[in-house]
Amino acid sequence: MGAVFLAFLALNVLFVRTAIWFVTGFVFGVALLIAGTVPDFSGVTPPLWLVGALVALFIAAQYGYSRHQMAGALVDQSYDADLTAFATRRAQQLDVPAPSVYVAEYERPNSMIYGSRRSATIVLTRGLVESADESTLDAVVAHELGHLKNGDLWLMTTLNALPVLAKKLRGWASWLRGTIAGGDGGNGGSLFVLLVALMLGALAIVFRAASLLVFRLFSRYREYAADATAAELVGAPEQVAAALAELDEGHGPPDADARERAAELRQACFLPHGLGERTEDAGLDYDVSLQLDEDDSGFSGTDADDSSGMRWDRVDEIESRNEDQPMQRLERQRAESESPTTWVRERFLPDTHPSTADRIERVQSLRE
């Protein structure tokens, strides 16, 4: 825990120092060089007290941002008084402040906890509440309280933010490079923008990889610790092991879920499967069938009712429109821009959670 905190602190100090250098050194230095002036940056090193103050503000901003994003991503939450009372009784046994319990309208059984020690929120999905028995719910709540007892919560919440920021910086760098395409391409302004964009993109990739590594190592280790605390709290390691096995069964890695609304949200969950679809979306049953007219002249329906001007008797036009829908555009964008990064992340960075089989084995070993 201490080693991870020191790594987190060092990463934030390095980020702030790099940001100061990027603005006061690289950006202005490149601008002066392009203008034909040799820059002189002697004596512009910021004092330590200023760096320390900026780091403290930066960490506080990360915590506030990550907590807000995690709450905002879990739409349609409802406070559950009975589950809160149940969690309160368990929290008293662990001698920790009682959290609030909310139920989020997602179909995949999972849970998470976020916030601070004095103001924690446990989120259980509707799929978990409706499918799990009392023993499983008890083990899941105990696991989340284990994070609270072990002091993980503040750091878990804060560590979510830096990878998100680094990803946004990479996006801004791509946007800057894109602005050059609309310009002359050969003047000094374009060269300046290109150099700034390239450096910003390189720094963003480095900090995203480093922050993800720190977070994932922390997450993996703390899952083991929370499982052990849960086993001690419920008094039966096999109860926690059974909950892990039950909730993991039949759920593979997520494709698209609440992670996309709050990046790295999956990493805060009890199991690494995300939250799945919202419950109201999972049950939708659209009738998209189109009937041919009896004279085979085209599809039934009146074009006058279609404000888009769509020719419903032209299959090629329907397919063309479908390809230009927001979700299709998003998928194409991911395929074009995210694949290399995803490939590197999946092969060189550890997963956010240990394998469920490994967690079960460790929990069961507590009986020995």
Buried (B, 14 or more C-beta within 10 A) or exposed (E): EEEBBEBBEEBBBBBBBBBBBBEBBBBBBBBBBBEEEEBEEEEEEEEEEEBEEBBEEBBEEBBEBBBEBBBEBBEEBEEBEEBBEBBBEBBEEBEBBBBBBBBBBBBBBBBBBBBBBEEBBBBBBBBBBEBBEEBBBBBBBBBBBBBBBBBBBBBBBBBBBBBBBBBEBBEBBBEBBEEBEEEEEEEEBBBBBBBBBEBBBEBBBEBBBBBBBBBBBBBBBBBBBBBBBBBBBBEBBBBBBBBBBBBBEEBEEBEBBBBBBBBBBBBBBBBBBBBBBBBEEBEEEEEEEEEEEEEEEBBEEEEEEEEEEEBBBEEEEBEEBEEEEEEEEEEEEEEEEEEEBEEEBEEEBEBBBBEBEEBBEBBBEBEE
